[in-house]
């Protein structure tokens, strides 16, 4: 349902907090774009500009809340009358795990990052919006890191979610964890996580499309994929990013030692770019696509652990040490015959804590018991593809029990 846009209340040059549509349901302006001048305002009037009723309701709530604050502050009447309708995208409150389930916080972050990556260079306040997203990510991951891994992996395996943002958020968490294991300094970790969250900005919409595509890439799609590291670097420069470490990582995240990577075929590649590429490959391989199931996590970990000659590398060893073989949110079959979801990385790489979702006969459990796979009776027998598990999980209901 739509309601008329309050055109005369719009502050020119400020980002709109809502999407704007014409009378036929065609998008006129995206959230975050401004009404530039009076001619632009009149153009919207001629096109019968409208907004969705739920977005208008939230916007109006912000307006009335601003007036209420002025009244409670006993400001002069002329100041109260001058309160303008708020513009700009409202900053989300800091996450409070006691008030909302952690999966809801991550869903908010996912939505915000999807919008930012899709809009790309069209966003005039890219830097500010990215920093707000980054602050929320850091706040969430400071709480209980395995809970965040669990939720992000579950989002990655849900084909209804936008793939590009799920991939970016999980890669960001992976590179930070592995970098911390290697003892890298905070500025280095920051550049890595920022690059992970934006490395595919040069093809974000195509990234989402390819996850839902069951046919080979077209020639045009291959060209976009090949060029996206350079396009992403250029786009980030255009929106004001000046951190050269961040920019170079985006440009080089598909380069490989010896010149086998793309798009520039660099022979020498930094450890940071190699780690970013490892995370990118790992997350892509465990992700289910319309055209294929995701690889089991141990197989995907092994692929990044070993080099071309089959030998482990220092980066690969740190990867396994940081993540283990069974990532929270993935599924396993136990020696008991139960199907379980991994809840926590364990004391060793191959002994996670899990919740048994089924009985040994394959029947769903009403209240999944926690199992320690270090116990031989509940040792991990094998990894299980997400598509093979039909039980719906509510992460917060499980995680609160640990």
VEXSE-394923 format. One record per residue: residue number from 0; residue in three letters; chain; x, y, z of N, C-alpha, C in turn. Coordinates in steps of 0.1 Angstrom, whole numbers. Example, Ala and Ser with C-alpha at 12.3 -4.5 7.8 and 13.67 -1.06 7.14 Angstrom:
2
num|residu|chaine|n.x|n.y|n.z|ca.x|ca.y|ca.z|c.x|c.y|c.z
0|ALA|A|132|-57|78|123|-45|78|132|-33|78
1|SER|A|128|-22|71|137|-11|71|129|0|79
This chain:
402
num|residu|chaine|n.x|n.y|n.z|ca.x|ca.y|ca.z|c.x|c.y|c.z
0|UNK|A|8|-12|0|0|0|0|9|12|0
1|UNK|A|5|22|-8|13|35|-9|5|47|-4
2|UNK|A|13|57|0|7|70|4|15|81|-3
3|UNK|A|9|93|-4|16|103|-11|29|107|-4
4|UNK|A|39|110|-12|52|116|-6|49|130|-1
5|UNK|A|53|134|11|51|148|15|61|157|9
6|UNK|A|59|160|-4|69|166|-12|73|180|-6
7|UNK|A|64|188|-1|68|201|4|76|201|17
8|UNK|A|76|189|23|83|188|36|98|183|34
9|UNK|A|101|180|21|114|175|18|125|185|19
10|UNK|A|136|182|26|148|191|27|157|188|15
11|UNK|A|158|198|6|166|196|-6|181|193|-3
12|UNK|A|186|184|-11|200|180|-10|203|170|1
13|UNK|A|193|166|9|195|156|20|190|142|15
14|UNK|A|197|132|20|193|118|16|179|115|21
15|UNK|A|171|109|12|157|105|16|158|92|24
16|UNK|A|149|91|34|149|79|43|140|68|37
17|UNK|A|134|70|26|125|60|20|127|59|5
18|UNK|A|122|48|-1|122|47|-15|110|55|-20
19|UNK|A|111|60|-32|100|68|-38|96|62|-51
20|UNK|A|82|60|-53|77|53|-64|67|62|-72
21|UNK|A|64|60|-84|54|67|-91|40|60|-90
22|UNK|A|30|65|-96|17|60|-95|15|46|-101
23|UNK|A|25|42|-109|24|29|-116|33|19|-109
24|UNK|A|39|22|-98|48|13|-91|62|13|-96
25|UNK|A|66|23|-104|80|23|-109|88|31|-99
26|UNK|A|101|26|-96|109|33|-87|115|46|-93
27|UNK|A|113|57|-85|118|70|-90|131|74|-83
28|UNK|A|132|71|-70|144|74|-62|146|63|-51
29|UNK|A|158|59|-50|161|49|-39|164|56|-26
30|UNK|A|161|49|-15|164|54|-2|179|58|-2
31|UNK|A|182|70|4|195|75|5|198|85|-6
32|UNK|A|190|86|-17|192|96|-27|185|109|-24
33|UNK|A|190|121|-28|184|133|-24|174|138|-35
34|UNK|A|166|147|-31|158|156|-40|167|168|-43
35|UNK|A|172|170|-55|183|179|-57|180|194|-56
36|UNK|A|168|197|-62|165|212|-63|150|213|-65
37|UNK|A|145|225|-67|131|227|-69|125|221|-81
38|UNK|A|133|221|-92|129|215|-104|127|200|-102
39|UNK|A|136|194|-94|135|179|-91|123|177|-83
40|UNK|A|120|186|-73|108|185|-65|95|185|-74
41|UNK|A|95|194|-84|83|195|-92|82|183|-101
42|UNK|A|93|178|-105|93|165|-114|86|154|-106
43|UNK|A|90|153|-93|83|142|-84|68|145|-83
44|UNK|A|64|158|-82|50|161|-81|43|157|-93
45|UNK|A|49|159|-105|42|155|-118|41|140|-119
46|UNK|A|50|133|-113|50|118|-114|42|112|-102
47|UNK|A|34|120|-95|26|114|-84|34|106|-75
48|UNK|A|45|112|-69|54|105|-61|47|99|-48
49|UNK|A|51|86|-45|45|79|-34|55|71|-26
50|UNK|A|52|68|-14|61|59|-6|53|48|0
51|UNK|A|59|37|3|52|26|10|47|30|23
52|UNK|A|35|26|27|29|30|39|37|27|52
53|UNK|A|43|15|52|51|11|64|63|20|66
54|UNK|A|70|23|54|81|32|55|77|46|59
55|UNK|A|66|51|54|60|64|58|57|64|73
56|UNK|A|52|53|78|48|53|92|60|54|100
57|UNK|A|71|47|97|84|48|105|89|62|104
58|UNK|A|89|68|92|94|81|90|86|91|98
59|UNK|A|73|90|98|65|99|106|67|97|121
60|UNK|A|70|85|125|73|83|139|86|90|143
61|UNK|A|96|91|134|108|98|137|104|113|138
62|UNK|A|95|118|130|91|132|130|84|135|143
63|UNK|A|74|127|147|67|130|159|75|129|171
64|UNK|A|85|119|171|94|117|182|103|130|184
65|UNK|A|107|136|173|115|148|173|107|159|180
66|UNK|A|94|160|176|86|171|182|83|168|197
67|UNK|A|81|155|200|79|152|214|92|155|223
68|UNK|A|104|153|217|116|157|224|117|172|227
69|UNK|A|112|179|216|113|194|218|103|198|228
70|UNK|A|91|192|229|81|196|239|86|192|253
71|UNK|A|92|180|254|96|176|268|108|185|272
72|UNK|A|115|190|263|126|199|266|122|214|268
73|UNK|A|108|216|268|102|229|270|109|240|261
74|UNK|A|111|236|249|117|246|239|106|256|235
75|UNK|A|110|268|231|100|278|226|92|273|215
76|UNK|A|79|278|214|70|273|204|75|275|190
77|UNK|A|82|286|188|88|288|174|98|278|170
78|UNK|A|106|273|180|116|263|178|109|249|175
79|UNK|A|98|247|183|90|234|180|84|235|166
80|UNK|A|78|246|163|72|247|149|82|246|138
81|UNK|A|95|248|141|105|248|131|111|234|129
82|UNK|A|107|224|137|112|211|136|109|205|122
83|UNK|A|119|201|115|117|196|101|115|181|101
84|UNK|A|109|177|91|107|162|89|122|156|88
85|UNK|A|125|146|96|139|141|95|142|135|82
86|UNK|A|154|138|77|159|132|65|171|122|68
87|UNK|A|176|115|58|186|106|60|181|93|65
88|UNK|A|189|82|63|186|69|67|189|68|82
89|UNK|A|179|64|90|180|64|105|191|54|109
90|UNK|A|200|58|117|210|50|122|204|39|132
91|UNK|A|208|27|129|202|16|137|208|16|151
92|UNK|A|201|13|161|207|13|175|217|2|176
93|UNK|A|226|4|186|236|-6|189|230|-19|193
94|UNK|A|235|-30|188|229|-43|191|228|-46|206
95|UNK|A|217|-51|211|215|-55|225|210|-69|225
96|UNK|A|219|-78|228|215|-92|227|205|-96|237
97|UNK|A|203|-88|247|193|-92|257|179|-88|253
98|UNK|A|178|-79|243|165|-74|238|161|-81|225
99|UNK|A|170|-85|216|166|-90|203|175|-102|200
100|UNK|A|170|-113|194|178|-124|190|189|-120|181
101|UNK|A|201|-126|182|212|-122|174|210|-124|159
102|UNK|A|201|-134|155|199|-135|141|191|-123|135
103|UNK|A|184|-116|144|177|-104|139|186|-93|137
104|UNK|A|196|-91|146|207|-81|144|214|-83|131
105|UNK|A|218|-96|128|226|-99|116|217|-97|104
106|UNK|A|204|-100|105|195|-98|94|195|-83|90
107|UNK|A|195|-74|100|195|-60|98|208|-56|91
108|UNK|A|219|-61|96|232|-58|90|232|-62|75
109|UNK|A|227|-75|73|227|-80|60|219|-71|50
110|UNK|A|207|-67|54|199|-58|46|206|-45|43
111|UNK|A|213|-39|53|220|-27|51|232|-28|41
112|UNK|A|239|-39|43|251|-41|34|246|-45|20
113|UNK|A|236|-52|18|230|-55|5|227|-43|-3
114|UNK|A|220|-34|4|216|-21|-2|228|-13|-6
115|UNK|A|238|-12|3|250|-5|0|258|-10|-12
116|UNK|A|260|-23|-12|267|-30|-23|260|-28|-36
117|UNK|A|247|-29|-36|239|-28|-48|239|-14|-54
118|UNK|A|239|-4|-45|238|10|-50|252|14|-54
119|UNK|A|262|9|-47|276|13|-51|279|27|-53
120|UNK|A|283|31|-64|287|45|-67|276|55|-66
121|UNK|A|263|50|-67|252|59|-67|249|64|-52
122|UNK|A|256|59|-43|254|63|-29|264|75|-26
123|UNK|A|258|86|-22|266|98|-20|273|97|-6
124|UNK|A|268|90|3|274|89|17|278|75|20
125|UNK|A|285|68|10|289|55|11|298|53|24
126|UNK|A|308|62|26|317|60|37|310|60|50
127|UNK|A|301|69|52|294|70|65|285|58|67
128|UNK|A|278|53|57|270|42|59|278|29|61
129|UNK|A|289|28|54|298|16|56|303|16|70
130|UNK|A|307|27|75|313|28|89|302|24|99
131|UNK|A|290|28|97|279|24|106|277|9|106
132|UNK|A|277|3|94|276|-12|93|288|-18|100
133|UNK|A|300|-13|97|312|-19|103|311|-19|119
134|UNK|A|306|-8|124|305|-7|139|295|-17|144
135|UNK|A|284|-19|137|275|-30|142|281|-44|141
136|UNK|A|289|-46|130|295|-59|129|305|-61|140
137|UNK|A|313|-51|143|323|-53|154|316|-55|167
138|UNK|A|305|-47|170|298|-49|182|292|-63|184
139|UNK|A|286|-68|173|281|-82|173|291|-92|176
140|UNK|A|303|-91|169|313|-101|170|321|-100|183
141|UNK|A|320|-89|190|326|-88|203|318|-96|214
142|UNK|A|306|-99|211|297|-105|221|301|-120|222
143|UNK|A|297|-128|213|300|-143|213|303|-147|198
144|UNK|A|315|-148|195|320|-150|181|314|-162|175
145|UNK|A|313|-173|182|307|-185|176|292|-184|173
146|UNK|A|285|-176|181|271|-173|178|270|-166|164
147|UNK|A|279|-156|162|279|-149|149|282|-158|137
148|UNK|A|293|-167|139|296|-176|129|284|-185|126
149|UNK|A|277|-190|136|266|-199|134|255|-192|126
150|UNK|A|252|-180|130|241|-172|123|245|-169|108
151|UNK|A|257|-165|106|261|-161|92|262|-174|83
152|UNK|A|267|-185|89|267|-197|81|253|-201|77
153|UNK|A|244|-201|87|230|-204|84|224|-195|73
154|UNK|A|227|-182|74|223|-172|64|228|-176|50
155|UNK|A|241|-180|50|248|-183|37|241|-195|31
156|UNK|A|236|-204|39|230|-216|33|215|-215|30
157|UNK|A|210|-203|33|196|-200|30|195|-193|17
158|UNK|A|190|-200|6|190|-194|-7|180|-182|-9
159|UNK|A|172|-180|2|163|-168|1|171|-156|4
160|UNK|A|182|-157|11|190|-145|14|199|-141|2
161|UNK|A|201|-128|2|210|-122|-9|224|-128|-6
162|UNK|A|230|-135|-16|242|-142|-15|254|-132|-12
163|UNK|A|255|-121|-20|267|-113|-19|269|-108|-5
164|UNK|A|259|-103|2|261|-98|15|264|-109|25
165|UNK|A|258|-121|24|261|-132|33|275|-136|31
166|UNK|A|280|-137|18|294|-140|15|303|-130|21
167|UNK|A|300|-117|19|309|-107|24|310|-107|39
168|UNK|A|299|-108|46|300|-108|61|307|-119|67
169|UNK|A|305|-131|61|312|-143|66|327|-142|63
170|UNK|A|330|-138|51|345|-136|47|351|-126|57
171|UNK|A|344|-116|60|350|-106|69|353|-112|83
172|UNK|A|344|-120|88|347|-126|101|358|-136|100
173|UNK|A|358|-144|89|369|-154|87|383|-148|87
174|UNK|A|385|-137|79|398|-131|78|402|-125|91
175|UNK|A|393|-119|98|396|-114|111|401|-125|121
176|UNK|A|394|-136|122|397|-147|131|411|-153|127
177|UNK|A|413|-155|114|426|-161|110|437|-151|112
178|UNK|A|435|-138|109|445|-128|111|449|-126|126
179|UNK|A|439|-128|135|442|-127|149|450|-139|153
180|UNK|A|447|-151|148|455|-163|151|470|-161|146
181|UNK|A|472|-153|136|485|-151|131|492|-139|138
182|UNK|A|485|-133|147|490|-122|155|492|-109|148
183|UNK|A|484|-107|137|485|-94|129|479|-83|137
184|UNK|A|485|-71|134|481|-59|141|467|-54|137
185|UNK|A|461|-46|146|447|-42|144|445|-34|131
186|UNK|A|454|-25|127|451|-18|114|451|-28|102
187|UNK|A|459|-38|103|460|-48|92|447|-56|92
188|UNK|A|442|-60|104|429|-67|104|418|-59|100
189|UNK|A|418|-46|103|407|-37|99|407|-36|83
190|UNK|A|418|-34|77|418|-33|62|414|-46|56
191|UNK|A|418|-57|62|413|-71|57|398|-72|58
192|UNK|A|392|-69|69|378|-71|71|370|-62|62
193|UNK|A|375|-49|61|368|-40|52|369|-44|37
194|UNK|A|380|-50|33|382|-55|19|373|-67|17
195|UNK|A|372|-76|27|363|-87|26|349|-83|24
196|UNK|A|344|-73|31|330|-68|30|327|-61|17
197|UNK|A|337|-57|10|335|-48|-2|342|-54|-14
198|UNK|A|349|-65|-14|357|-70|-25|348|-73|-37
199|UNK|A|335|-76|-36|327|-79|-47|317|-68|-51
200|UNK|A|320|-55|-46|311|-44|-49|311|-41|-64
201|UNK|A|321|-45|-71|321|-43|-86|312|-53|-93
202|UNK|A|306|-63|-86|297|-72|-93|286|-77|-83
203|UNK|A|282|-69|-74|273|-73|-63|260|-79|-68
204|UNK|A|253|-72|-77|241|-77|-83|243|-90|-90
205|UNK|A|253|-91|-98|256|-104|-106|260|-115|-96
206|UNK|A|267|-111|-85|270|-121|-75|257|-128|-69
207|UNK|A|247|-120|-67|234|-126|-62|228|-134|-73
208|UNK|A|228|-129|-85|222|-136|-96|229|-150|-99
209|UNK|A|242|-150|-98|249|-163|-101|246|-174|-91
210|UNK|A|243|-170|-79|239|-180|-69|226|-186|-72
211|UNK|A|218|-180|-80|205|-185|-84|204|-190|-98
212|UNK|A|216|-190|-105|217|-194|-119|221|-209|-120
213|UNK|A|214|-217|-128|218|-231|-130|224|-233|-144
214|UNK|A|228|-223|-151|234|-224|-164|248|-218|-164
215|UNK|A|257|-222|-173|270|-217|-173|270|-201|-175
216|UNK|A|281|-195|-171|282|-180|-173|282|-177|-187
217|UNK|A|275|-166|-191|276|-161|-204|289|-153|-206
218|UNK|A|292|-150|-219|304|-142|-222|304|-129|-214
219|UNK|A|293|-122|-214|293|-109|-207|295|-111|-192
220|UNK|A|289|-121|-186|290|-124|-172|305|-127|-169
221|UNK|A|311|-135|-177|326|-138|-175|334|-125|-175
222|UNK|A|331|-116|-184|338|-104|-185|337|-96|-172
223|UNK|A|324|-95|-167|322|-88|-154|329|-94|-143
224|UNK|A|329|-107|-142|336|-115|-131|351|-112|-132
225|UNK|A|356|-112|-144|371|-110|-146|375|-96|-142
226|UNK|A|367|-87|-145|370|-73|-143|367|-68|-129
227|UNK|A|359|-75|-121|353|-69|-109|363|-65|-98
228|UNK|A|375|-71|-97|384|-66|-87|389|-51|-90
229|UNK|A|392|-49|-103|396|-35|-107|385|-26|-106
230|UNK|A|373|-30|-111|361|-22|-110|358|-18|-96
231|UNK|A|359|-28|-87|356|-26|-73|366|-15|-67
232|UNK|A|378|-17|-70|388|-7|-65|384|7|-70
233|UNK|A|381|8|-83|378|21|-89|365|27|-82
234|UNK|A|356|19|-80|343|23|-74|346|29|-60
235|UNK|A|353|21|-52|356|26|-38|364|39|-38
236|UNK|A|373|40|-48|380|53|-49|370|64|-52
237|UNK|A|361|61|-61|351|72|-65|342|76|-54
238|UNK|A|340|67|-44|331|71|-33|338|76|-21
239|UNK|A|352|78|-22|359|85|-12|368|76|-4
240|UNK|A|370|63|-6|379|55|1|393|59|-2
241|UNK|A|401|61|8|415|66|6|425|56|13
242|UNK|A|421|46|19|429|36|26|435|27|15
243|UNK|A|448|29|12|455|21|1|455|6|4
244|UNK|A|457|3|17|457|-12|20|444|-18|17
245|UNK|A|433|-12|20|420|-17|17|418|-18|2
246|UNK|A|421|-7|-5|419|-7|-20|428|-18|-27
247|UNK|A|440|-19|-22|449|-29|-29|444|-43|-27
248|UNK|A|438|-46|-15|433|-59|-12|421|-62|-21
249|UNK|A|412|-52|-23|401|-54|-32|406|-57|-46
250|UNK|A|416|-50|-50|421|-52|-64|428|-66|-66
251|UNK|A|434|-71|-55|443|-82|-56|437|-95|-50
252|UNK|A|424|-95|-47|418|-107|-40|417|-119|-48
253|UNK|A|419|-118|-61|419|-130|-70|433|-133|-76
254|UNK|A|443|-126|-71|456|-128|-76|462|-140|-69
255|UNK|A|471|-148|-76|478|-159|-70|493|-158|-72
256|UNK|A|500|-164|-62|515|-164|-64|519|-171|-77
257|UNK|A|528|-165|-83|533|-171|-96|526|-166|-108
258|UNK|A|516|-158|-107|509|-151|-118|497|-159|-123
259|UNK|A|492|-169|-116|480|-176|-122|467|-170|-119
260|UNK|A|467|-159|-111|454|-153|-108|450|-142|-118
261|UNK|A|440|-135|-114|434|-124|-123|430|-112|-115
262|UNK|A|428|-101|-121|428|-97|-135|442|-93|-140
263|UNK|A|452|-91|-131|465|-85|-135|476|-96|-136
264|UNK|A|473|-108|-131|484|-118|-132|496|-115|-124
265|UNK|A|495|-110|-112|506|-106|-104|514|-118|-100
266|UNK|A|527|-118|-100|536|-129|-96|538|-129|-81
267|UNK|A|539|-117|-76|541|-115|-61|528|-110|-55
268|UNK|A|523|-117|-45|510|-114|-39|512|-113|-24
269|UNK|A|507|-103|-17|509|-102|-3|502|-113|5
270|UNK|A|507|-116|17|501|-125|26|486|-122|28
271|UNK|A|484|-108|30|470|-104|33|461|-107|21
272|UNK|A|465|-105|9|457|-108|-3|455|-123|-4
273|UNK|A|465|-130|-1|464|-145|-2|453|-150|8
274|UNK|A|454|-144|20|444|-148|30|430|-144|26
275|UNK|A|428|-132|20|415|-128|16|410|-137|5
276|UNK|A|419|-141|-4|415|-151|-15|411|-164|-9
277|UNK|A|418|-169|1|415|-182|7|401|-181|14
278|UNK|A|398|-170|21|385|-169|27|374|-168|16
279|UNK|A|377|-161|5|367|-160|-6|364|-174|-12
280|UNK|A|375|-181|-14|373|-195|-20|366|-204|-10
281|UNK|A|370|-204|3|364|-213|13|349|-210|14
282|UNK|A|345|-197|16|331|-194|17|323|-198|5
283|UNK|A|329|-195|-7|322|-198|-19|319|-213|-20
284|UNK|A|329|-221|-16|328|-236|-18|318|-242|-8
285|UNK|A|316|-236|4|306|-242|13|292|-237|10
286|UNK|A|291|-227|1|278|-221|-2|270|-230|-12
287|UNK|A|258|-233|-9|250|-240|-18|245|-231|-29
288|UNK|A|245|-235|-41|240|-227|-53|228|-235|-59
289|UNK|A|221|-228|-68|210|-235|-75|216|-247|-83
290|UNK|A|228|-245|-88|234|-254|-97|242|-266|-90
291|UNK|A|244|-264|-77|252|-275|-70|250|-273|-55
292|UNK|A|253|-284|-47|253|-283|-33|266|-277|-28
293|UNK|A|266|-272|-16|279|-267|-11|288|-278|-7
294|UNK|A|301|-276|-7|310|-286|-3|310|-288|12
295|UNK|A|312|-300|17|314|-302|32|325|-293|37
296|UNK|A|323|-287|49|333|-278|54|347|-284|55
297|UNK|A|349|-297|59|363|-302|60|369|-303|46
298|UNK|A|362|-306|36|368|-306|22|372|-292|18
299|UNK|A|363|-282|21|366|-268|17|379|-263|25
300|UNK|A|379|-267|38|391|-263|46|404|-269|40
301|UNK|A|403|-282|37|415|-289|31|420|-283|19
302|UNK|A|410|-278|10|414|-272|-2|422|-259|0
303|UNK|A|419|-252|11|427|-239|13|439|-242|22
304|UNK|A|439|-253|29|450|-257|38|463|-261|31
305|UNK|A|461|-268|19|472|-273|12|475|-265|0
306|UNK|A|488|-264|-4|492|-257|-16|491|-266|-28
307|UNK|A|495|-262|-40|493|-269|-52|501|-283|-52
308|UNK|A|511|-283|-43|519|-296|-42|514|-305|-32
309|UNK|A|503|-301|-25|497|-310|-15|503|-308|-1
310|UNK|A|511|-297|1|518|-294|14|510|-283|21
311|UNK|A|509|-284|34|503|-273|42|511|-260|42
312|UNK|A|505|-249|42|512|-236|42|509|-229|56
313|UNK|A|518|-220|59|515|-213|72|502|-206|73
314|UNK|A|497|-200|62|484|-194|62|473|-205|63
315|UNK|A|475|-216|56|465|-227|57|465|-233|71
316|UNK|A|476|-234|78|476|-239|91|469|-230|101
317|UNK|A|471|-217|99|464|-207|107|449|-208|105
318|UNK|A|445|-210|92|431|-211|88|424|-222|96
319|UNK|A|431|-234|96|425|-246|103|425|-243|118
320|UNK|A|435|-237|124|436|-235|138|425|-225|142
321|UNK|A|423|-215|134|413|-205|138|398|-210|136
322|UNK|A|395|-218|126|382|-222|123|378|-236|127
323|UNK|A|388|-244|128|385|-258|129|380|-265|116
324|UNK|A|377|-277|117|372|-284|105|357|-283|103
325|UNK|A|350|-280|114|336|-279|113|331|-266|118
326|UNK|A|327|-257|109|323|-244|112|310|-243|119
327|UNK|A|308|-235|130|294|-234|135|284|-231|125
328|UNK|A|273|-237|126|262|-235|116|261|-246|105
329|UNK|A|272|-254|104|272|-265|94|267|-278|101
330|UNK|A|265|-288|93|258|-300|98|268|-312|97
331|UNK|A|266|-322|107|274|-334|107|265|-346|112
332|UNK|A|270|-357|108|264|-370|113|273|-375|124
333|UNK|A|268|-380|135|276|-385|146|277|-400|146
334|UNK|A|286|-405|154|288|-419|155|275|-426|161
335|UNK|A|267|-418|168|255|-423|174|244|-424|163
336|UNK|A|246|-419|151|236|-419|140|228|-407|140
337|UNK|A|230|-398|149|222|-385|150|228|-375|140
338|UNK|A|219|-367|134|223|-356|126|223|-343|135
339|UNK|A|234|-336|135|236|-325|144|240|-312|137
340|UNK|A|238|-301|143|243|-288|138|255|-284|147
341|UNK|A|265|-279|141|277|-275|149|274|-262|156
342|UNK|A|276|-261|169|273|-249|177|286|-241|181
343|UNK|A|296|-248|184|309|-242|189|321|-249|183
344|UNK|A|331|-242|180|344|-248|177|349|-255|189
345|UNK|A|356|-266|188|360|-274|200|374|-271|204
346|UNK|A|379|-279|213|392|-277|219|402|-281|208
347|UNK|A|398|-290|199|407|-294|188|399|-292|175
348|UNK|A|405|-292|164|399|-288|151|387|-298|147
349|UNK|A|388|-310|152|378|-320|147|369|-325|158
350|UNK|A|368|-317|169|358|-321|180|350|-309|184
351|UNK|A|340|-305|176|332|-294|179|321|-298|189
352|UNK|A|315|-288|195|302|-290|203|291|-289|193
353|UNK|A|281|-298|194|270|-298|185|257|-300|192
354|UNK|A|246|-296|185|232|-300|190|227|-311|181
355|UNK|A|223|-322|187|217|-333|179|203|-329|176
356|UNK|A|200|-328|163|187|-324|158|178|-336|156
357|UNK|A|183|-348|154|175|-360|152|179|-371|161
358|UNK|A|171|-380|162|174|-393|169|182|-401|160
359|UNK|A|187|-413|165|195|-422|156|186|-428|145
360|UNK|A|173|-427|147|163|-432|137|159|-421|127
361|UNK|A|165|-409|129|162|-398|119|150|-390|123
362|UNK|A|144|-392|135|132|-384|139|137|-371|145
363|UNK|A|130|-360|142|134|-347|147|132|-347|163
364|UNK|A|141|-340|169|140|-339|184|133|-326|187
365|UNK|A|125|-326|197|118|-314|202|128|-304|208
366|UNK|A|137|-309|217|147|-301|224|161|-308|221
367|UNK|A|168|-303|211|181|-309|208|191|-309|219
368|UNK|A|196|-321|223|206|-321|233|220|-317|228
369|UNK|A|228|-311|237|241|-307|234|251|-319|235
370|UNK|A|259|-321|224|268|-332|224|282|-327|223
371|UNK|A|292|-333|230|306|-330|229|312|-341|220
372|UNK|A|316|-338|208|321|-348|199|335|-353|203
373|UNK|A|341|-348|214|353|-354|219|350|-368|225
374|UNK|A|337|-370|229|332|-383|234|331|-392|222
375|UNK|A|338|-404|223|338|-413|211|324|-417|208
376|UNK|A|314|-418|217|301|-422|214|294|-411|205
377|UNK|A|299|-399|205|293|-389|197|303|-382|187
378|UNK|A|313|-390|184|324|-385|174|317|-381|161
379|UNK|A|323|-372|154|318|-368|141|322|-379|131
380|UNK|A|311|-385|124|313|-395|114|316|-389|101
381|UNK|A|308|-379|97|310|-372|84|302|-359|84
382|UNK|A|306|-350|75|299|-338|73|286|-341|65
383|UNK|A|276|-332|67|263|-334|60|260|-321|52
384|UNK|A|255|-323|40|251|-311|32|239|-304|38
385|UNK|A|239|-291|37|228|-284|43|215|-287|36
386|UNK|A|215|-290|23|203|-293|16|196|-306|21
387|UNK|A|204|-315|27|199|-328|31|192|-327|45
388|UNK|A|193|-315|52|187|-314|65|175|-305|63
389|UNK|A|163|-311|67|150|-304|64|145|-298|77
390|UNK|A|152|-298|88|148|-293|101|151|-278|101
391|UNK|A|141|-270|104|142|-256|106|148|-252|119
392|UNK|A|158|-243|119|165|-240|132|162|-225|136
393|UNK|A|160|-223|148|159|-210|154|172|-208|162
394|UNK|A|182|-201|156|195|-200|163|195|-196|177
395|UNK|A|187|-185|180|188|-179|194|183|-189|204
396|UNK|A|173|-198|200|167|-207|210|178|-218|213
397|UNK|A|186|-221|204|197|-231|207|209|-225|214
398|UNK|A|213|-213|209|226|-207|214|225|-202|228
399|UNK|A|213|-198|232|211|-194|246|214|-204|256
400|UNK|A|214|-217|252|216|-228|261|230|-232|263
401|UNK|A|239|-225|256|254|-228|258|260|-218|268
